[in-house]
Amino acid sequence: MNRLENRSVVLAARPKGVPQPEHFAIVEDDAPAPGAGQMLIRALFWSVDPAMRGWANDAPNYLPPVAIGAPMRAFSVGEVVASLHPDYREGEIVTGMFGWRRYALSDGSDVDRKVTETDLSPSLALGVLGLNGLTAYFGLLDICAPKPGETVVVSTAAGSVGSAVGQIAKIHGARTVGVAGGPEKTALCRERFGFDAALDYRAADFAEAFAAETPEGVDCYFDNTCGPISDLVMTRLSKGARIAICGTAALTDWSPIPSGPRIHRQLLVARARMQGFVVFDYRDRYPEALAALAGWVREGRLAHEEHILDGAAAAPGSIAMLYSGANRGKLLIQVD
């Protein structure tokens, strides 16, 4: 195999909280050659996800922290360019946790799936047909289980997960209330993603507007933030409400465990159920979800937005960009 120049974005220093550009470094070397049972994957797109903050920090999590000097853990989608693996052929498109690397060597254990939706952009395998869409699908339908006519509230509703949650809820006959930051994102929720109502949590009258849009209470809450938005939602729970805890974007630090309003009484009185989940727990059901999601995309019932950055140089600041809300839609890096 001819020499191929690799480029990786590695974790250079341990952050506390949201990783900043100074916590990363770009390293260049030669791409490895595959051995028996291995393949070489050339990345097309890298994903930027809220979970990467937890992977970079040295704090209790469902995966160990990324080692200093190692390529940043990340999902990517790429093309198999050389293969000595019996199950993968050159030219196939695959997605998995290959990290922020231009070329990744794989034995197949870190591959999530072959991308078979060749009529759609491969970038969607990192968004609405990837981790974000799967998270929305299982968190909403399995944990919240909305019924027709119920009110579903979604925080970070303009984001890649939240926007999918709102649209899937509409497909299942629910009424949707999105919460986002600023007039541009609330307009996006209404006009692009079809939310019945979209509220700006930064507005002075947010609490009053939220009460007006949930006159019968909140039946389902898809929580991407924790923090003050969630505190308000807890005061509006209807009897038998279901809450899916997907993310805690409003918390700047996890150690020590942050204190806040005690929600036990609200859960008790409403007979509500609150459950955290991690999408990896549903791996054996990915085909079911992907078939439904791809069908809705093709039918025009599941809209999506992509915010694509250019090249490895954009990667170090991308996680901070995600947490500041500067992105519009699913944040991706097109690999140079």
C-alpha positions in Angstrom: 0.0 0.0 0.0 1.3 3.5 -0.9 2.2 5.8 2.0 -0.8 7.7 3.3 -0.4 10.8 5.5 -2.5 10.5 8.6 -3.8 13.4 10.7 -5.3 13.0 14.2 -6.7 15.4 16.8 -5.5 14.1 20.2 -6.4 15.1 23.7 -3.3 17.0 24.9 -4.5 18.1 28.4 -7.3 17.1 30.8 -10.2 19.6 30.8 -12.4 20.3 33.8 -15.8 21.0 32.3 -16.2 21.9 28.6 -13.1 21.1 26.6 -11.5 24.2 24.9 -9.1 24.4 21.9 -6.0 24.4 24.2 -6.9 20.9 25.4 -6.2 19.4 21.9 -3.3 19.0 19.5 -3.1 18.0 15.9 -0.6 15.2 15.2 0.6 14.0 11.7 2.1 10.6 10.9 1.8 7.8 8.5 -1.4 5.8 8.2 -1.0 2.2 9.4 -1.3 -0.7 7.1 -4.0 -3.3 7.8 -2.9 -6.8 8.9 -4.8 -10.0 8.8 -8.4 -9.5 9.9 -8.1 -5.7 9.8 -9.2 -2.8 7.5 -8.2 0.8 6.9 -11.0 3.3 7.0 -10.6 6.8 5.5 -12.9 9.2 7.4 -15.3 11.4 5.5 -17.0 13.1 8.4 -16.3 13.3 12.2 -19.1 13.8 14.6 -19.1 16.4 17.5 -21.4 15.3 20.3 -22.3 16.6 23.8 -21.1 13.2 25.2 -17.5 14.1 24.2 -17.3 16.5 27.1 -17.8 13.6 29.5 -15.3 11.4 27.6 -12.6 14.1 27.8 -13.1 14.8 31.6 -11.8 12.5 34.3 -15.2 12.0 36.0 -17.4 9.0 36.6 -19.0 8.0 33.3 -20.2 5.0 31.4 -16.9 4.9 29.4 -13.4 5.5 30.7 -11.9 8.9 30.0 -9.8 9.4 26.8 -6.1 9.0 27.6 -3.9 12.0 27.3 -2.1 11.8 23.9 -4.8 9.6 22.4 -7.0 10.6 19.5 -10.2 12.1 20.7 -12.9 9.5 21.0 -15.6 10.3 18.4 -18.0 8.7 16.0 -17.1 9.0 12.3 -18.2 7.7 9.0 -15.8 6.6 6.3 -14.8 4.5 3.4 -13.0 1.2 3.6 -9.9 1.9 1.5 -7.9 -1.4 2.2 -9.2 -4.6 3.7 -7.9 -7.9 4.9 -11.1 -8.5 6.9 -13.4 -11.2 5.5 -16.6 -9.2 6.3 -15.7 -5.8 4.8 -14.8 -4.9 1.2 -13.0 -1.9 -0.2 -15.4 0.9 -1.1 -18.0 0.0 1.6 -19.1 2.9 3.9 -19.0 2.2 7.6 -19.7 4.1 10.8 -18.3 3.6 14.2 -16.3 5.0 17.1 -13.1 5.5 15.1 -12.0 8.8 16.7 -10.8 12.0 15.3 -8.5 10.4 12.8 -8.2 10.7 9.0 -7.3 7.1 8.8 -8.3 4.5 11.3 -7.3 0.9 11.6 -10.2 -1.4 12.6 -10.8 -5.1 13.3 -14.5 -4.6 13.0 -15.2 -4.5 16.7 -15.6 -0.7 16.7 -17.9 -0.7 13.7 -21.5 0.2 14.4 -22.8 -0.7 11.0 -22.4 -0.7 7.2 -24.1 2.4 5.8 -26.6 1.0 3.3 -28.7 4.1 2.7 -26.7 4.9 -0.5 -29.4 7.3 -1.7 -28.8 9.6 1.2 -25.7 11.5 2.3 -23.2 9.5 4.4 -23.1 12.4 6.8 -26.6 11.5 8.0 -25.1 8.3 9.5 -23.7 10.6 12.2 -26.9 12.5 12.8 -30.5 11.7 12.1 -29.5 8.2 10.9 -26.9 7.8 13.6 -26.4 8.4 17.3 -28.7 11.4 17.5 -31.6 9.9 15.6 -31.3 6.6 17.6 -31.1 8.6 20.9 -34.3 10.4 20.0 -36.1 7.3 18.8 -35.4 5.1 21.9 -35.6 7.8 24.5 -38.9 9.1 23.3 -40.7 5.9 22.2 -39.4 3.5 24.8 -39.1 5.8 27.9 -41.6 8.6 27.3 -44.0 6.5 25.2 -46.2 9.4 24.1 -49.9 8.9 23.3 -51.8 10.8 20.7 -52.9 14.2 22.1 -50.4 14.2 24.9 -48.0 17.2 25.4 -44.4 16.5 24.9 -41.8 19.0 26.0 -38.2 18.9 24.6 -35.3 21.0 25.8 -32.5 22.0 23.3 -35.3 21.5 20.8 -33.4 23.0 17.8 -30.5 20.6 18.3 -29.9 17.3 16.4 -31.5 15.1 19.1 -34.2 17.5 20.2 -35.4 18.3 16.7 -35.7 14.6 15.9 -37.6 14.0 19.2 -40.1 16.7 18.4 -40.8 15.4 14.9 -41.1 11.8 16.0 -43.5 12.9 18.7 -45.6 14.6 16.0 -45.5 11.5 13.8 -47.1 9.7 16.8 -49.8 12.2 17.3 -48.5 14.2 20.2 -48.5 18.0 20.7 -45.0 19.4 21.0 -43.5 22.3 22.9 -39.8 23.0 22.2 -37.5 25.0 24.4 -34.4 26.6 22.8 -32.2 29.7 23.1 -33.0 32.8 21.1 -35.5 33.8 18.5 -33.5 32.2 15.6 -33.6 28.8 17.1 -37.2 29.0 18.3 -38.2 30.0 14.8 -36.3 27.0 13.4 -38.3 24.8 15.8 -41.6 26.0 14.5 -40.9 26.5 10.9 -38.4 23.7 10.1 -39.2 21.0 12.7 -42.9 21.6 13.1 -43.2 22.2 16.9 -46.6 23.4 17.9 -44.9 25.9 20.2 -41.3 27.0 20.7 -40.2 29.1 23.7 -37.0 31.0 24.3 -35.7 30.1 27.8 -33.7 33.3 27.8 -36.9 35.5 27.6 -38.0 37.4 30.7 -41.5 35.9 30.5 -40.4 32.3 29.9 -42.1 30.9 33.0 -45.4 32.6 32.1 -45.2 31.5 28.5 -44.4 28.0 29.4 -47.4 27.8 31.8 -49.6 29.2 29.0 -48.4 26.5 26.5 -48.9 23.6 29.0 -52.4 24.4 30.4 -53.1 20.6 31.1 -49.5 20.0 32.3 -46.6 18.1 30.8 -47.2 14.4 29.9 -43.7 13.7 28.5 -40.4 15.6 29.0 -37.3 14.8 27.0 -34.6 16.4 29.1 -31.3 17.4 27.4 -30.3 20.0 29.8 -31.1 19.5 33.5 -30.8 22.9 35.3 -33.4 25.7 35.5 -35.4 24.6 32.4 -36.0 21.2 34.0 -36.7 22.7 37.4 -39.6 24.6 35.7 -40.9 21.6 33.8 -41.1 19.7 37.1 -43.7 22.2 38.4 -46.0 21.4 35.4 -46.0 17.6 35.5 -49.4 15.9 34.7 -50.5 12.7 36.4 -48.5 9.8 35.1 -45.8 12.0 33.4 -42.8 10.3 31.9 -39.3 11.9 31.9 -36.4 10.7 29.8 -33.0 12.0 31.0 -30.8 12.3 28.0 -28.3 15.0 28.8 -27.2 17.6 31.4 -25.9 20.4 29.2 -26.8 23.1 31.7 -24.4 21.7 34.3 -20.9 23.2 34.0 -19.4 20.6 36.4 -20.3 17.2 37.8 -18.0 17.0 40.8 -19.1 17.5 43.4 -22.6 16.4 42.5 -24.6 19.6 42.0 -27.5 20.4 44.3 -30.7 21.9 43.2 -34.5 21.9 43.8 -35.7 18.6 45.4 -38.1 17.1 42.8 -39.2 14.1 44.8 -42.5 15.7 45.9 -43.4 16.6 42.3 -42.7 13.1 41.1 -44.7 11.6 44.0 -47.8 13.8 43.5 -47.8 13.3 39.8 -47.0 9.6 40.0 -44.4 10.4 37.5 -41.5 8.3 36.2 -38.0 9.6 35.5 -35.4 7.5 33.8 -31.9 8.0 32.5 -30.8 6.1 29.4 -27.7 5.6 27.2 -28.4 4.8 23.6 -25.7 2.1 23.5 -28.0 -0.1 25.6 -30.3 -0.5 22.6 -27.6 -1.7 20.2 -29.5 -4.9 19.3 -32.5 -2.8 18.2 -30.6 -0.4 16.0 -31.9 -2.0 12.7 -35.5 -1.4 13.8 -34.9 2.3 14.5 -32.8 2.9 11.4 -35.4 1.5 9.1 -38.1 3.8 10.6 -35.8 6.9 10.7 -34.6 6.4 7.1 -38.2 5.9 5.9 -39.3 9.1 7.6 -36.4 11.0 6.1 -37.3 9.7 2.6 -40.9 10.6 3.1 -40.0 14.2 4.1 -41.5 13.7 7.6 -38.2 13.9 9.5 -36.3 17.1 8.6 -32.7 17.7 9.7 -30.1 20.4 9.8 -26.3 20.0 9.4 -23.6 22.5 10.5 -20.4 21.3 8.8 -17.0 22.6 9.8 -14.0 22.3 7.5 -11.0 20.1 8.4 -9.1 19.0 11.4 -8.1 22.5 12.3 -11.7 23.2 13.3 -12.0 20.2 15.6 -10.3 21.6 18.8 -12.9 24.3 19.3 -15.9 22.4 18.1 -17.0 20.9 21.4 -17.0 24.3 23.1 -18.9 25.6 20.1 -21.6 23.0 20.7 -22.0 24.0 24.3 -22.2 27.7 23.5 -25.1 27.0 21.2 -23.2 28.5 18.2 -24.1 25.6 15.9 -27.2 25.3 13.9 -28.1 21.6 13.5 -26.0 18.6 13.8 -22.3 19.6 14.2 -19.9 17.8 11.9 -16.4 18.1 10.7 -15.7 17.3 7.0 -12.3 15.6 7.1 -9.6 17.2 5.0 
